[in-house]
Amino acid sequence: MSDSAKPCFSLRGQVSLRKRNRYHGAIYSDDGGIMNISRLLATALAMVFVYPGVRADVPIDPKAEVAAALKGMGDAANAHDVERHVGYYAHIPGVTLIVDGEPIVGWDTIRDKQKEWWSNGKTDVVYQMQGAPEVLELAPNVLVTTLFMRAHRTLPSGEVREGRFAVSSIWQKRPEGWKVVYSHESTTH
């Protein structure tokens, strides 16, 4: 088969013989019309951009969504951004955070306690996750996560302290996204 009559594949999957003009960058269709390379490229690009829309009904993996939320929560913690960090907790009256046996109930109460712990954002604490988070799906809209963390901070006395702790949280898919509805944090040895 000569270069001027190579098979070309149409968008409908049919093979046809089209003549190629090497000097003008055009492809001649069976009926004699010319399909410009730029028009062909534009059609191919349009299909690439339309394809993701076709898959819009495919559900997103809940574990991946919560993993992204955990990353955002961790980034906010290391930036000492209380509002953003606590924004991952559900704005419901019964949202609970238990830290070393002390229950903290209610979103405003959790936010106020976090401000205290981080000295209104002036702390130098740095958090680091130890290994990958454990994520367990309990129901279609409920996940449990467990993280092992390390924290490094300077105390008011100037002493540098490092601590290890574990955090287990129950996440619920809510209209505003995945939110923590219950969390337990305790030191580890």
N, C-alpha and C positions, 0 to 999 in steps of 0.2 A: 504494500500500500504506500503510495507516495505521500510526501509531506503535505501536499495540497488537498488531500482527501482523507484525513484522519477521522476516526470516529469521535464524536462529541456527545456528551451526556446532557440531556435536557433536564430541567428541574422536575419533570414528571417521571424521570427514571428511564426514558426511552433513549435508545441509541440511534443516532442518525448520522449520515455522512454529511459533513459540511466542509466547504472549501476554506482554507485559511490563506489569507493574503499576508505574507510576512512583512511586506513593506509598509502597510498602512495600519497595522494593528487591529484589523477587523476580522470578524468571522462571518462568512456568508452562510445564511441558512438555506435549507432545501428549496424554499420558494424564491430564492434569489435576493432576499433582503439582507441588509448588513446589520450585524449586532456589534456595536462598538465594544472594545475591551472595557472602557470606563462604565458603560451601561451594564455589562456583565458583572463587573466588580460591584457596582452599586446594588444590583439585584442580590448578589451573594451576601453583601453586608446587611441588607435589609432583612434577609432570612436569619442572619445571626442575631440581630436585635429583636426579631419577632419571636424566635425560639424560646427565650426565657419566659416570655408572657404566656406561652402555651403551657409551661410547667408551673404556673402560678398556683394551681390547685393542689400541688404536692405539699403535704404538711412538712413543716420544719421540725427537725429532731428536737424534742424537749430537752434532752440532755445537753445538746449543743447550745440551746438558748440559755439554759441555766449556767453552763460553763462561761458563756459570754458575760452573764450578769455577775458571776463570781469574780471574773477579771475586772469588771468595772467597779465592783465593790472594793476589791483590793487596791486598785489604782486610787480610788477616793480615799481609802484609809492611809495610804502612803503619802498622799497630798494633804492629809489632815483636814479634808473637806467634809465636815460633819453632815451638812445638808445632803450632799450627794451620796455619802456613805449610807446614811440612815434612810435615804430615799428608796433603797432596795427593800426596806421593811414595809409590810402592808399598813396602810392607814386605817386600821381597825382598832376598836377599843381593847380587844383581847390580845393583840400582838404581844408576844412575850420573849424576853431575852433573860436567860439565867446565867449569871457569871459567878463562878465559884460559890454556888449555893444561894446567891442573892437574886430573887426574882425581880425583874424590872418589867412592869406591865404598862402598855400604852405607848403609842408612837412618840408623843411629846416627852414622856418620861425617859424613853430610850434616847431620844435626841439630847435632852438635857444632861443625862449621865455621860453620854459620849463627849459632849462639850467639856464637861468636867475632866474626864480622863485625858483628853487631848489639850487641856489648858486653852480652850477656845482657839485651837488650831496652832498654838505656839510650841507644841511638843516637837521633839526630834525623833520620835519613835519611828522605826522602820520595820515593816512586816515582810516576812519571806515565807512562802509556802514550802513545806517539806514534802516533796513528792506530788503526785497527781491527786486531785480531789476524788473521793469516792462519791459516785452518784448512783442512787437506787430509785427506780420508778416504782412507787407504791400503787398508783392509780393513774388514769390518763392525764389528770391535771394536778398531780401531787408527786413531788420528788423529795428525797432526803439526800443531803450532802454532808460529808464529813471531811474536814480539812485538818491537817496537822501543820501548825505554824510555829515560827520563831519570831520573837520580837527583840529588838535591840534599842535601848534608850539610855539617855543620860538623866539621872535623878537630880533633884534640886541641889543635893549636896555635892554634885560633880561626879559622883560614882557612876560608872557605866555598868548597866545591868542587862543581861540577856535572859529571856525566859522562853519556855516552850509551852504551848497549849494546844488543845483540840477544840474544834467548833463543829457541832452537828446542828444542821438547820433543816426545817421542813419548809419547802417552797410550794406555793400554790399558784396556779395559772389564774390570774384575775383579769378583768377587762383592761386594766392598765399594764398588763404584762406579768412576768414571773416575780413574785414577791415572797419574802420570808414572813411566815406567820408565827413561827416558834423557833427559838434557837437556844442552844446550851453550849456554854464555853467554860472550860476548866483547864487549870494548869496540869501539865504532865511532867514526869520525871525521867 
